[in-house]
């Protein structure tokens, strides 16, 4: 599962407001996902018409890895065509089912471009 994250940013303060799922065109030559960039651009244009203050601040996917792996980095580089300073939100679905230890914490890792 891959998606775009929309919101606003002022300095280091980020407010995430909305998201939508991304289409995967096909597996790339490295075996990683290839995002359908035409679909993404169309959806971003549609959102801009309705929510002009929202920008694409990042993207999300499901992942059980503690840090981005090579396939995540390949997707990130592809999406950086639109914004070079994207956030990556990785949701670990295994942490939602009986995992979390009752802490109430969401199993989400947030990574930023360097």
N, C-alpha and C positions, 0 to 999 in steps of 0.2 A: 504494500500500500504506500503510495506516494501522494503528497499534496502540497499545495502552496499555502503559505501563511501570510495574511495581510494585516496591516496595522499602521501605527504611526510611531515615529521616533523623534526624540528631541535630545540631542547629545547621547548619553549612555542610557537614557530612559526609553524603554520600549513598551508599547502597549499593543498586544495582539488582539485583534478584533474579529477576524473572520478567517475562514479557510475554505479550500475546495480541493477535491481529489484531482490528481493529474493523470493523464492518459500516458501509458507506456507504449511507444511506437513499436519497439522490438528490442531484443537484446543486442547490445553493441558488440563490436569486434572483440572487446575484452571480456565479454560475457556479462557485463553489468547492464542495468536497465538503460534504455535510451528514451528520454522523455519526448513526447510529441510537442515540440516547441510551437508549432502553428496553433495547436489547440490552446496551449498556455497563453500565448499572446492574445488570442481571441477572447479568452475568459478574462484576462487582465483588462482589456479594453472595455468589456461589458461591465466589470466591477467599477472601473474608473468613471463611467457614465452615471452610475447610481451612487457610488461612494467616492467622490473625488479626492477626499483627504487620505484615503487608504493607499498604501504602497505595498508591493511585495517585499516583505522583510526577511523571508526565509522559506524553508520547506520542511516537511516532516516525512518520516517513514517509520515503519515498525522495524525494530532491531533488537536482538538479544546481546549484541556485542557491547562491551563497556566503553568503547570509543569507536569513532568512524573507521570503517575498513576501506579497502581499495575500491570496492564497488560504490560505497557511499561517496567517496572522494570523487569518483568519476561522474556521478550524478551532480554533485555539488559544482564541479568545474563546468559542466554543461549549463547549469542554471545561472552561473555567474556571468553568462553572456548578458543577462538582463540587469543584474545588480551585483557588483563585485564584493559587497560586504554582507552576504546573506548569513542568517542564522540557520542552524540545522537542529531540529527537534527530533530526537529518537525516542520512541515509545516502546518499552519492553512489555509486550502483552503477557509474558509469563509472570510478571510481577503483579498483575491484576487478579490472578486467580489464586487465592490463598497464600500468595507470596508476600507481600508487603509487611509481614510481621505485625499487623494491626497498628502500624504507625500512622496510617492515614496519608502517607506520602504517595504521590503519584510516581510511578516508575518512568520518569522522563529525564533524559540527558539533553542539555542544551549546549551546543558548540557554536563557536563563531569563527569566521575566516580570519586569518592572520594577514 
